[in-house]
Structure formats: structure tokens, C-alpha cells
Amino acid sequence: MSKVKIAIAGVLGRMGKNLIESAQFNDGVDIVGVFDKSPITEEQLQSMNLKFDIATTIDAAFDQADVVIDFTSPSALFMFTENAVAHKAGLVVGTTGLEKKHFELLEQTSKATKVFYAPNMSLGVNSFFQIARNAASKLKDYDIEIIESHHRFKKDSPSGTAIKLGEEIASELGRDNKDFVFDRQQQIEERKKFDIGFSSVRGGNIAGEHTIIFHGEHEIIEVTHRAFNRKIFSDGAVNASVWLASQTNGYYNYKDLLKS
Ligand SMILES: NC(=O)c1ccc[n+]([C@@H]2O[C@H](COP(=O)([O-])OP(=O)(O)OC[C@H]3O[C@@H](n4cnc5c(N)ncnc54)[C@H](O)[C@@H]3O)[C@@H](O)[C@H]2O)c1
């Protein structure tokens, strides 16, 4: 089987570096392009063990790749989706902090090419979503709180993964994000029965920790996923690229990948 040609956006970032290593370790892919906000130098290509003749502009990378992996910033999505459609390249999006307008854009883009979005690309975390649903279905009357911790550089909060955990739990319980509580400073009142509360911790170099706490009257159940490093996300994104390359146009998520 021929290798899937991938390009990596935001290659100079923290995830970009991990994506290069994951891709170089994966026999199913070839890196045909890398780019960032500023031009990539030959020294940088050399330090990443990449060939000098690969694409280093957005246009060329989207042109040559079967799939482009994006872990950058929400504002970049407008340019990337336009390029994905123009060059018929698949798009794997791991960028978090997306808003309604970005999701509408991904949905629209998926009519013309293939799009995969996951606020967390780790296999373990996506299994954790399933565990969260199972626990919530049994602990319907428990007070549910979600705590997430990340490195000091993370800009958005709560994390996309924490929100997704909340959404999985809410949908299992027939509720929705109207029950989400993010800022208790503004809310001088008792906790409402169906609240799903979110708290964020920022510091050090934490790759990502998520805990769901189910508070009963006489017991507490805590379920935690702890990422040791960012490899779980980059390995997941590269695997998702291989999977996406063989799909037809459409808007896919991790559940689709796990089903097949
Ligand atoms: N889905 C997941 O599993 C997962 C895991 C980790 C991080 N993330 C998300 O990935 C994103 C990036 O995280 P990071 O820690 O690597 O950040 P980072 O700041 O270290 O790197 C981002 C890189 O993207 C580049 N960039 C920004 N705009 C660009 C543009 N228009 N064109 C090209 N490059 C551009 C920046 O120059 C930078 O090099 C964040 O949204 C983060 O929350 C998602």
C-alpha cells in the first residue's frame, strides 16, 4: 500500500515537533510539507531530519499532501479550510478553542473534502469519554465536576477535552451545555442539582490531566486521565491522517475512527 502524504501546519510549535517525530516513526506516512507563520529555514529542516526539497509554504504543502495536520490557532482555520478545498486535501484539526463559526466552517468544508476534528487526539482520552458516559449513566443523581490541569502556556480554558467530557456526560444524561458552569465568582448562589462545573489549573509543563468527580451524599468517585507527554496526541493525529486518507468526503470524529 502506498504511503499517505502528510503536511504539518505549525511545525515550529510544541505539537509540531511531536508530530514530526510521530510521523517519522510511522511507516504508513511520508512528510511532504511543513510550514508555520514564519518561513522555515534549511537549518530548521535539517534539525528535524527533513529533506530540503519538501514543501514549506501553505500553498505547496496543501497541494502536495493527501492530508494536512493542523495544531495551530483557531484564526488559522479560515486560510487552511480554503486551501484544503482548493487543493482537495484532507484536514485533520487538533486546534482547540474553536467557536461556533469555526465548527460551521469545518462542516461546510467537509462537503468538498474530508475533515477530521478531535479536541483530543489520544486513544486513551477517547476511551475515557466512553468511561465517562458509562459512569454518568449509573450515577445520575451525583454532583458532577470536571477539573483540568495544563502547562502554563495554554491559552484557552477550560480545555477542549474538559468541554468534550462535559458534553459526553450531558448527552448521556439527556442534558446540554446550559448546565455547564465555568465561573462561580459571578454566581452567588448554591450549586444547582444539574450543574456540571468546570475548574482549570495552569502551571509548569503538565501535558494534560482531566478528572471527573462524581459527588454522592456519602461517597466520591474520581476518574482521572493523565497524559505523560504530547506523544499521545501526535501519534493519534498521524494515525487519524492515515485513516482519513481512505475515507470519502465528510466530517469525521474519533467515534467514527474507533467504529471502523
Ligand atoms: N487535539 C489535541 O489532542 C491537542 C493536543 C495538544 C494541543 N492541542 C492544541 O493545538 C494547538 C497548538 O498547540 P501547541 O501547544 O503546539 O501551541 P504552540 O503555540 O506551541 O504552537 C502553535 C504553532 O502554530 C503556529 N501557527 C499559528 N498560526 C499559524 C498560521 N496561521 N499558519 C501556520 N502556523 C501557525 C505558531 O507559529 C506555532 O509555531 C492549541 O490549540 C492546543 O490547545 C490539541
PDBQT file of the ligand as one rigid body, heavy atoms in Angstrom, charges set to zero:
ROOT
HETATM    1  N1  LIG A 301      -6.435  17.985  19.927  1.00  0.00    +0.000 N 
HETATM    2  C1  LIG A 301      -5.424  17.629  20.735  1.00  0.00    +0.000 C 
HETATM    3  O1  LIG A 301      -5.237  16.451  21.070  1.00  0.00    +0.000 OA
HETATM    4  C2  LIG A 301      -4.456  18.692  21.216  1.00  0.00    +0.000 A 
HETATM    5  C3  LIG A 301      -3.323  18.351  21.981  1.00  0.00    +0.000 A 
HETATM    6  C4  LIG A 301      -2.394  19.348  22.299  1.00  0.00    +0.000 A 
HETATM    7  C5  LIG A 301      -2.603  20.656  21.853  1.00  0.00    +0.000 A 
HETATM    8  N2  LIG A 301      -3.729  20.953  21.143  1.00  0.00    +0.000 N 
HETATM    9  C6  LIG A 301      -3.986  22.287  20.610  1.00  0.00    +0.000 C 
HETATM   10  O2  LIG A 301      -3.120  22.500  19.488  1.00  0.00    +0.000 OA
HETATM   11  C7  LIG A 301      -2.880  23.901  19.350  1.00  0.00    +0.000 C 
HETATM   12  C8  LIG A 301      -1.381  24.173  19.289  1.00  0.00    +0.000 C 
HETATM   13  O3  LIG A 301      -0.790  23.790  20.496  1.00  0.00    +0.000 OA
HETATM   14  P1  LIG A 301       0.783  23.956  20.768  1.00  0.00    +0.000 P 
HETATM   15  O4  LIG A 301       0.985  23.625  22.200  1.00  0.00    +0.000 OA
HETATM   16  O5  LIG A 301       1.556  23.221  19.733  1.00  0.00    +0.000 OA
HETATM   17  O6  LIG A 301       0.931  25.531  20.529  1.00  0.00    +0.000 OA
HETATM   18  P2  LIG A 301       2.258  26.329  20.107  1.00  0.00    +0.000 P 
HETATM   19  O7  LIG A 301       1.931  27.768  20.377  1.00  0.00    +0.000 OA
HETATM   20  O8  LIG A 301       3.469  25.730  20.714  1.00  0.00    +0.000 OA
HETATM   21  O9  LIG A 301       2.357  26.082  18.526  1.00  0.00    +0.000 OA
HETATM   22  C9  LIG A 301       1.459  26.614  17.597  1.00  0.00    +0.000 C 
HETATM   23  C10 LIG A 301       2.244  26.825  16.305  1.00  0.00    +0.000 C 
HETATM   24  O10 LIG A 301       1.314  27.185  15.286  1.00  0.00    +0.000 OA
HETATM   25  C11 LIG A 301       1.878  28.229  14.535  1.00  0.00    +0.000 C 
HETATM   26  N3  LIG A 301       0.830  28.989  13.859  1.00  0.00    +0.000 N 
HETATM   27  C12 LIG A 301      -0.100  29.817  14.399  1.00  0.00    +0.000 A 
HETATM   28  N4  LIG A 301      -0.860  30.361  13.419  1.00  0.00    +0.000 NA
HETATM   29  C13 LIG A 301      -0.409  29.843  12.247  1.00  0.00    +0.000 A 
HETATM   30  C14 LIG A 301      -0.767  30.013  10.887  1.00  0.00    +0.000 A 
HETATM   31  N5  LIG A 301      -1.737  30.858  10.539  1.00  0.00    +0.000 N 
HETATM   32  N6  LIG A 301      -0.088  29.333   9.949  1.00  0.00    +0.000 NA
HETATM   33  C15 LIG A 301       0.917  28.488  10.288  1.00  0.00    +0.000 A 
HETATM   34  N7  LIG A 301       1.319  28.284  11.565  1.00  0.00    +0.000 NA
HETATM   35  C16 LIG A 301       0.668  28.966  12.523  1.00  0.00    +0.000 A 
HETATM   36  C17 LIG A 301       2.636  29.069  15.567  1.00  0.00    +0.000 C 
HETATM   37  O11 LIG A 301       3.598  29.930  14.941  1.00  0.00    +0.000 OA
HETATM   38  C18 LIG A 301       3.271  27.974  16.411  1.00  0.00    +0.000 C 
HETATM   39  O12 LIG A 301       4.526  27.560  15.905  1.00  0.00    +0.000 OA
HETATM   40  C19 LIG A 301      -3.595  24.566  20.539  1.00  0.00    +0.000 C 
HETATM   41  O13 LIG A 301      -4.880  24.971  20.127  1.00  0.00    +0.000 OA
HETATM   42  C20 LIG A 301      -3.687  23.437  21.548  1.00  0.00    +0.000 C 
HETATM   43  O14 LIG A 301      -4.717  23.617  22.512  1.00  0.00    +0.000 OA
HETATM   44  C21 LIG A 301      -4.646  19.995  20.815  1.00  0.00    +0.000 A 
ENDROOT
TORSDOF 0
